[in-house]
Amino acid sequence: MPPIENAPMNIQSIQSRLTQLKKRQHRVMLLSLTVTGIFIIALVASFTQQALVYSFFDLSQQVEQLHIPVAMADQLLLDQQSDYFSNLLSWFGWLFLKIFAAFFGAFIFVRILKKFKFFQLRFRSLILRFVAWLIGFILIWSGLTYWQYDRTSDQAKAYAELVAYDQSIQQSQIAHELKNVDTPDAVKDYLLAQTALLHRPVDKETALPYVSHLIREERQDPHFMEYGFKPEQLWIMQQQLYGKAVTPLAQSVQKQADQAQQLSEMVKLLCWGISLLAALIAMMTYALALNLKNRAERIEQKSE
């Protein structure tokens, strides 16, 4: 039987080991949560990356913004919108900011609440701690979302009002504006086709005649190249309606579209690989954290 005087030393040694074990368990659990976040982001990215990759080539699967030829923009008193890549990069930037800020900010929110005695007593329950974390996540996400859309420029609102209509495209502001300006029919068809494809739900029946007129004008009008049409936008419109590029100007960006598709497939495989690896690491670290927690509980029980 060990001497009594050694008991305090043994207790101190056990407490020291227990403290180290709990710190290690917290670090491993934090690593597990971080890797879980990476898994979620990679999984979401595998389904959304195509739009980002296509926007890198200034393309998309459907018309998402209005392109106005430079000369026409002066008559409509509007500045040109930023390209697809800039818009989508901004959207993804906000998405990642909200995910990380809300995820980690919620832990800070819970830590602050634990400084109050009222919450200290209630946070002994894991369920109540999770509810508090979820409330913090929602509050931070909502605040950042409000800030994001509050920063929406007047230009974006002006474009939305320009193409909005209910039943007929002739109700739209842009249709009224085009009636009052002297511009080639090809330019009007170009703008109205985009307006119909920007409508929600997409108004393909209205867009089809305008795109058909554009195709005919490209083949017959010798001044067609001077109107300032964007080849990428023509490709998007024809791809959305016909499933392929029909005219030479649209076909000139087909190589970019093929490269975008190949790169999209590679990025998708990479995202799947990262998500699978992150899932495995998350499960392993979570299991290790539980193991460390159980060891700490056994040591506490023996020391009592």
C-alpha positions as CSV (number, residue, x, y, z in Angstrom):
1,M,0.0,0.0,0.0
2,P,1.6,3.4,-1.1
3,P,2.4,5.9,1.7
4,I,-0.3,8.4,2.5
5,E,2.1,11.3,1.9
6,N,2.4,10.2,-1.8
7,A,-1.4,10.6,-2.3
8,P,-1.4,14.4,-3.0
9,M,1.4,13.9,-5.5
10,N,-0.6,11.1,-7.3
11,I,-3.7,13.3,-7.3
12,Q,-1.8,16.2,-8.8
13,S,-0.3,13.9,-11.5
14,I,-3.8,12.5,-12.3
15,Q,-5.2,16.0,-12.5
16,S,-2.4,17.1,-14.8
17,R,-2.9,14.2,-17.1
18,L,-6.6,14.8,-17.1
19,T,-6.2,18.5,-18.0
20,Q,-3.9,17.5,-20.9
21,L,-6.3,14.8,-22.1
22,K,-9.2,17.3,-22.1
23,K,-7.2,19.9,-24.0
24,R,-6.2,17.2,-26.6
25,Q,-9.8,16.1,-26.9
26,H,-11.0,19.7,-27.5
27,R,-8.3,20.2,-30.2
28,V,-9.2,17.0,-31.9
29,M,-12.9,17.9,-31.8
30,L,-12.2,21.3,-33.2
31,L,-10.2,19.7,-36.0
32,S,-13.1,17.3,-36.7
33,L,-15.6,20.3,-36.9
34,T,-13.2,22.2,-39.2
35,V,-12.8,19.2,-41.5
36,T,-16.6,18.7,-41.5
37,G,-16.9,22.3,-42.7
38,I,-14.4,21.6,-45.5
39,F,-16.5,18.5,-46.4
40,I,-19.7,20.5,-46.6
41,I,-18.1,23.2,-48.7
42,A,-16.5,20.7,-51.1
43,L,-19.8,18.8,-51.4
44,V,-21.7,22.0,-52.2
45,A,-19.0,23.2,-54.6
46,S,-19.2,19.9,-56.6
47,F,-22.8,20.8,-57.5
48,T,-22.3,24.5,-58.0
49,Q,-18.8,24.7,-59.6
50,Q,-20.0,24.5,-63.2
51,A,-21.4,28.0,-63.1
52,L,-18.2,29.4,-61.6
53,V,-16.0,27.6,-64.2
54,Y,-18.2,28.7,-67.1
55,S,-18.2,32.3,-65.8
56,F,-14.4,32.2,-65.9
57,F,-14.7,32.0,-69.7
58,D,-17.5,34.7,-69.6
59,L,-20.1,32.0,-70.4
60,S,-23.1,30.5,-68.6
61,Q,-25.7,27.8,-69.3
62,Q,-28.4,30.4,-69.6
63,V,-28.8,34.2,-69.9
64,E,-28.4,35.6,-66.4
65,Q,-27.6,39.3,-67.2
66,L,-28.5,41.8,-69.8
67,H,-25.8,42.8,-72.3
68,I,-26.4,46.1,-74.0
69,P,-24.3,47.2,-77.0
70,V,-22.2,50.3,-76.2
71,A,-24.0,52.6,-78.5
72,M,-27.4,51.5,-77.2
73,A,-26.3,51.9,-73.6
74,D,-25.8,55.6,-74.2
75,Q,-29.4,55.9,-75.5
76,L,-30.8,54.0,-72.5
77,L,-28.6,56.0,-70.1
78,L,-27.2,52.8,-68.4
79,D,-23.7,51.6,-67.7
80,Q,-22.6,48.2,-68.8
81,Q,-23.1,45.4,-66.3
82,S,-20.0,43.6,-65.0
83,D,-19.2,40.2,-66.6
84,Y,-20.5,36.8,-65.5
85,F,-17.2,35.9,-63.7
86,S,-17.1,39.0,-61.6
87,N,-20.8,38.6,-60.5
88,L,-20.4,35.0,-59.7
89,L,-17.1,35.4,-57.9
90,S,-18.8,38.1,-55.7
91,W,-21.7,35.7,-55.0
92,F,-19.3,32.8,-54.0
93,G,-17.2,35.2,-51.9
94,W,-20.3,36.2,-49.9
95,L,-21.3,32.6,-49.6
96,F,-17.9,31.5,-48.1
97,L,-17.8,34.6,-45.9
98,K,-21.3,33.8,-44.5
99,I,-20.5,30.1,-44.0
100,F,-17.2,30.7,-42.1
101,A,-18.4,33.8,-40.2
102,A,-21.7,32.1,-39.1
103,F,-20.0,28.8,-38.3
104,F,-17.2,30.1,-36.1
105,G,-19.1,33.2,-34.9
106,A,-21.7,30.9,-33.4
107,F,-19.1,29.3,-31.2
108,I,-18.0,32.8,-30.0
109,F,-21.7,33.7,-29.4
110,V,-22.1,30.6,-27.2
111,R,-18.8,31.4,-25.3
112,I,-20.0,34.9,-24.6
113,L,-23.4,33.7,-23.3
114,K,-21.6,31.2,-21.0
115,K,-20.1,34.2,-19.1
116,F,-23.6,34.9,-17.7
117,K,-24.6,32.7,-14.8
118,F,-28.1,32.2,-16.2
119,F,-26.7,30.5,-19.3
120,Q,-24.0,28.6,-17.4
121,L,-26.6,26.5,-15.6
122,R,-28.6,25.8,-18.8
123,F,-25.6,25.1,-21.0
124,R,-24.8,22.0,-19.0
125,S,-27.2,20.4,-21.5
126,L,-25.6,19.6,-24.8
127,I,-28.9,20.1,-26.6
128,L,-29.3,23.6,-25.2
129,R,-25.8,24.4,-26.2
130,F,-26.5,23.3,-29.7
131,V,-29.7,25.3,-29.8
132,A,-27.8,28.4,-28.7
133,W,-25.1,27.7,-31.4
134,L,-27.9,27.3,-34.0
135,I,-29.5,30.6,-33.0
136,G,-26.1,32.4,-33.2
137,F,-25.5,30.8,-36.7
138,I,-28.9,32.0,-37.9
139,L,-28.4,35.5,-36.5
140,I,-25.0,36.0,-38.0
141,W,-26.1,34.5,-41.4
142,S,-29.2,36.7,-41.5
143,G,-27.2,39.8,-40.6
144,L,-24.6,39.2,-43.4
145,T,-27.3,38.4,-45.9
146,Y,-29.1,41.7,-45.1
147,W,-25.8,43.5,-45.5
148,Q,-25.1,41.7,-48.8
149,Y,-28.3,42.7,-50.4
150,D,-28.4,46.2,-48.9
151,R,-25.2,46.8,-50.8
152,T,-26.9,46.0,-54.1
153,S,-26.3,48.9,-56.4
154,D,-28.9,51.2,-58.0
155,Q,-27.6,49.9,-61.3
156,A,-28.7,46.4,-60.6
157,K,-32.1,47.6,-59.6
158,A,-32.3,49.7,-62.8
159,Y,-31.6,46.7,-64.9
160,A,-34.2,44.6,-63.1
161,E,-36.8,47.2,-63.7
162,L,-35.8,47.6,-67.3
163,V,-36.5,43.9,-68.2
164,A,-39.4,43.2,-65.9
165,Y,-42.9,42.3,-67.3
166,D,-45.9,40.2,-66.4
167,Q,-47.7,38.8,-69.4
168,S,-46.3,40.4,-72.5
169,I,-42.8,41.5,-73.3
170,Q,-44.3,44.7,-74.7
171,Q,-45.1,45.7,-71.1
172,S,-41.4,45.9,-70.2
173,Q,-39.7,49.2,-69.9
174,I,-37.0,48.2,-72.4
175,A,-39.7,47.5,-75.1
176,H,-41.1,51.0,-74.5
177,E,-37.6,52.5,-74.7
178,L,-36.8,50.8,-78.0
179,K,-39.9,52.2,-79.6
180,N,-38.6,55.7,-79.0
181,V,-35.1,55.2,-80.4
182,D,-33.8,54.9,-83.9
183,T,-31.8,51.7,-83.9
184,P,-31.4,48.7,-86.3
185,D,-33.9,45.8,-85.9
186,A,-31.0,43.4,-85.1
187,V,-30.2,45.4,-82.0
188,K,-33.8,45.4,-80.9
189,D,-34.1,41.7,-81.4
190,Y,-30.8,41.2,-79.5
191,L,-32.1,43.1,-76.5
192,L,-35.7,41.7,-76.5
193,A,-34.4,38.1,-76.8
194,Q,-32.3,38.6,-73.7
195,T,-35.2,40.2,-71.9
196,A,-37.4,37.2,-72.6
197,L,-34.7,34.8,-71.4
198,L,-34.2,36.8,-68.3
199,H,-37.9,36.5,-67.4
200,R,-38.8,34.1,-64.6
201,P,-40.1,31.6,-65.6
202,V,-38.0,31.7,-68.8
203,D,-40.1,32.9,-71.7
204,K,-38.6,30.8,-74.5
205,E,-41.7,31.1,-76.8
206,T,-41.2,34.9,-76.9
207,A,-37.4,34.7,-77.2
208,L,-37.4,32.2,-80.1
209,P,-38.7,34.6,-82.8
210,Y,-36.2,37.3,-81.8
211,V,-33.3,34.8,-81.8
212,S,-34.4,33.5,-85.2
213,H,-34.4,37.1,-86.6
214,L,-30.9,37.6,-85.1
215,I,-29.7,34.5,-86.9
216,R,-31.1,35.7,-90.2
217,E,-29.7,39.2,-89.7
218,E,-26.2,37.8,-89.0
219,R,-26.3,36.0,-92.3
220,Q,-27.8,38.9,-94.3
221,D,-26.9,42.2,-92.7
222,P,-23.4,43.4,-93.8
223,H,-23.2,45.8,-90.8
224,F,-24.0,43.1,-88.2
225,M,-20.5,43.0,-86.8
226,E,-20.5,46.7,-86.2
227,Y,-23.4,46.6,-83.7
228,G,-21.3,45.5,-80.8
229,F,-22.9,42.2,-80.0
230,K,-21.1,40.0,-77.6
231,P,-20.2,36.6,-79.2
232,E,-20.4,34.9,-75.7
233,Q,-24.0,36.2,-75.2
234,L,-25.0,35.0,-78.7
235,W,-23.6,31.6,-77.8
236,I,-25.6,31.5,-74.5
237,M,-28.8,32.4,-76.2
238,Q,-28.5,29.8,-79.0
239,Q,-27.3,27.2,-76.5
240,Q,-30.3,27.8,-74.3
241,L,-32.8,27.6,-77.1
242,Y,-31.3,25.2,-79.6
243,G,-28.7,23.3,-77.5
244,K,-25.9,24.3,-79.8
245,A,-24.2,27.3,-81.5
246,V,-25.9,27.9,-84.8
247,T,-24.2,31.0,-86.4
248,P,-20.5,31.7,-87.1
249,L,-20.2,34.4,-84.4
250,A,-21.6,32.1,-81.7
251,Q,-19.5,29.2,-83.0
252,S,-16.3,31.3,-82.6
253,V,-16.5,30.8,-78.8
254,Q,-17.3,27.1,-79.0
255,K,-13.7,26.2,-78.2
256,Q,-14.0,28.2,-75.0
257,A,-17.2,26.4,-74.1
258,D,-15.5,23.0,-74.7
259,Q,-12.6,24.0,-72.5
260,A,-15.0,25.2,-69.8
261,Q,-16.8,21.8,-69.9
262,Q,-13.6,19.9,-69.6
263,L,-12.4,22.0,-66.8
264,S,-15.7,21.7,-65.0
265,E,-15.5,17.9,-65.1
266,M,-12.0,18.1,-63.6
267,V,-13.0,20.5,-60.9
268,K,-16.1,18.3,-60.1
269,L,-13.8,15.2,-59.6
270,L,-11.5,17.2,-57.5
271,C,-14.3,18.4,-55.3
272,W,-15.6,14.9,-54.9
273,G,-12.1,13.7,-53.9
274,I,-11.7,16.5,-51.3
275,S,-15.2,15.8,-49.9
276,L,-14.5,12.1,-49.6
277,L,-11.1,12.6,-48.0
278,A,-12.5,15.2,-45.6
279,A,-15.4,12.9,-44.7
280,L,-12.9,10.1,-43.8
281,I,-10.7,12.5,-41.7
282,A,-13.8,13.9,-40.0
283,M,-15.0,10.5,-38.9
284,M,-11.6,9.4,-37.7
285,T,-11.0,12.6,-35.7
286,Y,-14.5,12.4,-34.3
287,A,-14.0,8.8,-33.2
288,L,-10.6,9.8,-31.7
289,A,-12.2,12.7,-29.8
290,L,-14.9,10.4,-28.4
291,N,-12.2,8.0,-27.3
292,L,-10.3,10.7,-25.5
293,K,-13.5,11.9,-23.9
294,N,-14.3,8.4,-22.6
295,R,-10.7,8.0,-21.2
296,A,-11.0,11.4,-19.4
297,E,-14.3,10.3,-17.9
298,R,-12.9,7.0,-16.7
299,I,-9.9,8.8,-15.1
300,E,-12.3,11.2,-13.3
301,Q,-14.4,8.3,-12.0
302,K,-11.3,6.5,-10.7
303,S,-9.9,9.6,-9.0
304,E,-13.2,10.3,-7.1
